[in-house]
């Protein structure tokens, strides 16, 4: 099947949507399907990054508590722009086992690290040239809304994935009831135009139905148990993070207002416990100041991230609005050795 995936985020971005889209496209390819990814264009400095994080190993974990990491953050290989992927003139990227088409994008106000894909004729051209049979809308908001309109004009069926709890973000950023109501109206317009909406849990599905979104189906999340395996627990990492043998409590995710990571500050006051925070985001400077005794590791990926997960004693997650629960499942691992809180 020829599937076009239109997403609000894609690597080199680091977030749940970007990761899930990458894995979906990789799995579709491995099963003999033909995915195309349409995503916002990353900023130039990220397009020029060359060194994948996975090549760095597990060095640089001895970050000074509350200070700037002494090691540069690992970077993943973004696609090399400027190649042709059989899309009839639409330029794509070649570092993935499937074509990727980028559209113009602008930084989100207040969160420059996240870019919003703009409506573009490239979307229509890419769908036609790819000969798409179905359009997969990954957490559609802006680019996804435009993609849904184009797909409807072309008579293509769409499936929309609900992954970002936009109304809750409106509350977190104090946009008021009007902002939350607008978010639900916008999402209803997108999702009710799709053949079906895929929700990651029964709780989320029930909430969507209660907000007037129809044709909701359950699409549960999974974890790569070959990568996230308790056997990857590393005494070297544990010694670097907790040289005194402390119990290691770890958070993994974006550092943004809606994640409410500051709620974990109390952990740093516990005797015999070391709080480790993995991730980056606009709230990082505030969090470093608020939790000077926490260990901030910055952005980690691939096998290094898997080893860090396996080396934790307790996984902690503070955000109430995580729709997918992917991090919690990764923390559990195949044998369920990690405890979550």
N, C-alpha and C positions, 0 to 999 in steps of 0.2 A: 504494500500500500504506500502511496505517496502522501506523506503527512507534512503539513506546514505548521511549525510551532512558532507562534508569535508571543514574545515574552517581554515583560517590563525590565528584565535584568538578565545578564548572562556574563560568564567569565570574560575579563578578569575581575568582575564584581564578586564579592564574597558575601553571600546571604543565602537563605533557604531557597528562594525562587531560582536564583542562578544555578545553584547546585542541582536542584531537582530537574531543571530543564536539561542540563548537561547529561545527567544520568539517563533520563528518559530517551534523549536522542541517541545516546550510545547504545542503549538496550534495543531500541528500534532497529538500529543499524545491524546489531549482532543477530537479530532475528530475521534479517533479510528484507526489512522495509527500507523506505527511502525518505528519511526526514530532511527537512530544511528548517533552519532556525532564522527567524527575523528578530533582531534585537537592536536596542539603542547603541549608538557608537560611543565607545569609551573615550575619555579625554586622551589627548596625544601622549602625555607622559606615561599613561598606563599601556597604551598600544606599543610603546617602545621598550617596555620591560621584556627582558629576555630569559632570565634565570628562573626556572621553575623551583618552587619551594621544596619539592620532594628531594632535590639534589643536595640540600643543605645538611641533611642528617638531623641530629638532635642537639646541635650546638646552640649556644646563646640563651640557655634557659635561666642562667643566673642573673636575671634582671634585678636591678636594685629596687627595693620596695619603694613604691611611690615615685620612682624616677624614670628617666628615659631609658629605654632598652639600649644596651651597649652593642647589640648586634642589629644589623639592618633587617627589616622585616623581609620574610621570604616572599618571592613573587612568582606567580604562575605565568606560564607562557600564553600570552594572548595570541589570537590568530594573526597571521601575516596578511595585512590588507593588500588589496591590489591584484589579486589573482582572479581568474575566471573559472567558474565552476559549472560550466554547461548551463548557465541560467540565461543565455541569450543576451549577454552584455551587462548583466547586473553583477557587479564585482562582489566577491565574497572572500572568506578567509580559508586558509588551507591547512592550519595546524590541527583541525578536528577531522574525524573520519566522516564528516557530512558537511554540506555547504552551509555557510553562515553569511547572511546579508545584514549589513548594518544600515540604520537610518539615522538622519540627523537627530541630535539630542542636545538638551540644555540642562545645566545643573539645577537640582531642586533647591529653591530658596531655603536657606538655613541648614541645608544638608548637601553641600557641594559634591560630596563623594558619590551621591546617587544622581543619575541622570535620567531625565524624562524623554522618551522617544517621541518625536514629533510626527504628525501626519505627513506622509510622503507618497509620491507616486511609485516609489521603489517597492512599496508593499504590494500594490496591484501587479506591477511588472513581475515581481518575484513569484507570486502565486501562479500567474499565468505560465511563466517560463518553466516553473517546476512541475507543472501539470498536477497541481495538488488535488487530491480527492477528498481530503478532510482537513479542517483547520483546528488546531489545538491552541486554545487561548490560555496561556499560563498566567494566572493571577491577574486578569485583565483590569486595567484602570485607564491609562491614557493611550499608549500605543495599541493595547489590546482592544480598546473601544473602537479605534480607527480600523483595526484589522477585522473586527466583527462586521463593521459596516461594509468594508470592501468585499469580504466573503459573501455577505448577503447579496450584494450587487452582482457577484459572479455566480450565484446559485450554489455555493459550496456549504455543506453542513459544518457546524461548529460545535466543539465541546469546550466548555469553560471550566477551569479549575479554580476553586476558591481556596486561596492559601494565605492571603494578606488580610488581616482583620481591619480594614480601612476605617469603619465606624469607631472602633476602639482607639485607633490612632488619633481620630478627630477629638476624642475625649482627652487623650493624653496630652495633646498640644493645645488644649483649652480653646477649642473652636466652638464650644457650646452645643446646645441641643440643635441649633440650626445647622451647624456643621455636620453633626452626626446624622441628622435627617437627610441632608443633601447627599452624604456618602451612601446611605441606603438607597435613595432614589437612583443615584448613578449606577450602583451595582445591580439593582433590579433591572434597569434598562439593558444592561449588557447581558446578564445571565439569563433573563427570560427570553432573550433572542436566540439563545443557543439551544441545540437539540437536547442537551442535558448538562447539568452542573455537577461536577465531581467534588465531594467534600471529604476531608481526611478522617473524620470521626463522626460517630452518631450524635454527639453533642453539637458539633458544628452543623451537621445536616438538619437537626431539629431547629436550631436557631435560624437557619436560612429559610426553612419552610415557614417559620413564624413571622418572618419579615416579608413574606409574599413572593419568595423566589421558588419557582416550581421546577419539576423534573430534576430533583436532587437525587444523586446516586452516591453511594459510599465507595470511595477509592482510598483504601487504607495505605498507610506509609510502611516502608520497609527499611532495613538497614543492610548494608553490605557486610555480612558477617565474616567474610574473608579478610576484609580490611580492619573492621572494628572487632577485634578478637581479644579476650582477656589474656591470652598467651603473650601478648605484646607488652605486658607490664614490664617496666624497666627500672631496675634498681639505680641505674645511673641517673635517670631523670628524677627519681624520687629523692636521691641524695642532693641533686642540684636545687630542687624546689624546697626541700625541707631537710636541711643538713642536721637539724636537731632531732630528726625522727618524728616530727609532728604528723598528725593526721592531716591529709591533704583534701581540702574541699575545693572543687573547681567549677567555675562558670565558663561556658563556651558560647559565644554569640556576639552579635553587634552591640556596640556600646552607644545606645541612643536613648532618648527620653522615655519612649514607650516601654523599654525593657526594664526600667526601674531597678537597675543594678545597684543603686545606692542602698537599697533595702538589705543588701548583704553585709553592710558595714559592721553590724554586730558580731559577725563571725570573727573578725580580726581581733576582737577583745577576748575571745575564748582561749584559755590556757591549752597549750598543746595542739593547736589547730592552725594550719596555714591556709589562707585563702589565695587561690590562683585564678587569675582572670585571663582568658584567651579571647582575643578579638580586638577590633578597632572600631572607631566611630566618632561622631561629633561630641559625644558626652565624655570622651576619654579624659581630657584635661580636668574637668570637674571631678570625675571619679578618682583620679590620681590624688587630687587634693583632699577629697573627702575620705579616702581610704589609704593613707600613706603607708600602712603596714601590709597591704596586699601586694602580691607579686603580679605584675602585668607583663604578659608575654607577647602582646601584639598579635599579629596575624600569623596563623599556623595552618598548614594544609597537609593533605595526603597522609603518607605513612607517619610523618612526624606527629600530626594531630592524632592519629590513631594510637600511637604510643603514649601520648599525653593522657588521652581518655583512659586507657587501660591502667595508667599509673595513679589515677585518682583513687581516693578512698570513698568520697562522697561527691556526687554531682548535685549542684545546686542551680536552680533556675528561678529567677525572680519575676519575670514578666507574666502577667495574667492573660495576655492576648496572643499567645503563640498558637496558631490554628493547627499546625501540623504535628507538633510534638516530636520532630525528627531528632532533636538533640537528646531528648530523654531516652529515646530508643537506642541511639548510638551509645549512650552512657551505660545502658543495661548490658550491652554486649551479647554475644551468643550464649554465654553461660550465666548471664545475669549476676555477675559478681559485684558490679558497682551498685551502691545504694544511691537513690535519688531523693532530693528534698526540695 
